[in-house]
Amino acid sequence: MKKLLAGVLVSAIAFAKPVFMDAEWAKQFCEVWNNTPELVEKLGKSESWTEVPERKLFLYRKDCGPEKQIQLTIKNENGRAVCVYGGWKKDEKTDNDFLMYADTKRWLEMGRKEYGPMKAMLFGRLKFEGPRFVAMKNMGPFEAFLDKIDEVEADTSRCP
């Protein structure tokens, strides 16, 4: 009986974690973003970033397919780049927004700081669409974003 209960408990805990890059994960990642000074403060003071009042990041796991994109909406609030929405994609990408996708394995490698965004893009491990000049001017925050990608404990064994 104890083994059965332990198995049920382990299963319940496993399912309590969000799936990596699902809506719940995105919501929790918004909190991580808002607790990362490199993102909130540095981007909030970056002229190239703040030239528009709001930017959206669209992300997905390439091995799971583009139909399950998540969206992070980052709003400029009093000199701070604040994540105000994390969830399923609800808006269309504009010229001011970013789309990033990679295989799950590659997202996790970047989260473990095995390599940064320049190497990831150079070797095709991270696909990127969006205003490249803005990204290049904000490489420190971009790297901080990728470093935090694995901070939300998540189930990576299945797709969203």
C-alpha positions, -999 to +999 in steps of 0.1 A: +000+000+000+028+024+009+045+018-025+012+025-043+007+058-024+043+068-030+038+062-067+006+082-068+023+110-049+053+110-073+029+111-103+009+140-088+041+160-082+053+153-118+020+166-132+021+197-108+050+211-128+041+230-160+051+216-193+082+235-206+069+264-227+032+260-220+009+288-208+015+281-171+053+280-177+051+313-195+031+328-166+057+317-141+085+328-164+070+363-163+077+363-126+113+352-132+117+381-158+103+406-133+128+395-106+158+398-129+174+433-128+194+426-160+160+424-178+138+449-160+163+476-153+188+474-182+161+470-209+140+496-193+168+521-197+178+510-232+168+536-258+167+510-286+143+488-265+121+516-252+115+533-285+082+514-286+059+512-255+055+474-257+074+444-272+064+408-274+085+377-274+071+346-291+088+314-282+084+277-290+101+244-289+110+235-325+106+197-318+071+204-306+060+226-335+051+263-340+014+259-333+021+259-295+038+293-293+038+312-261+039+350-257+057+372-232+045+408-234+070+433-221+058+468-213+078+499-206+067+512-173+085+542-158+119+532-171+114+495-164+108+466-188+081+447-170+066+414-181+028+420-180+016+389-198+029+353-201+007+327-218-004+312-251+002+334-281-027+358-284-013+385-307+003+386-341+040+394-344+049+429-355+082+444-367+089+454-331+085+419-317+107+388-315+102+352-325+127+326-311+126+289-314+150+260-308+148+223-300+141+216-264+176+202-259+191+235-271+168+257-249+180+237-219+217+240-229+213+278-231+196+278-197+226+259-183+249+286-198+267+260-220+268+288-246+253+322-252+230+337-278+258+345-303+270+309-305+234+296-305+225+318-335+258+313-353+255+275-352+217+275-360+208+262-325+185+292-319+164+306-347+156+343-343+133+368-361+129+404-351+147+437-349+183+425-349+198+459-342+177+460-309+189+425-300+225+434-307+224+466-287+209+446-258+231+414-258+236+414-221+199+413-213+193+389-242+219+365-226+203+370-192+170+360-207+184+328-221+202+320-189+169+322-170+150+299-194+154+269-172+145+286-139+109+276-139+108+239-129+091+222-158+083+189-175+105+187-206+095+151-215+063+161-233+052+188-256+027+215-246 
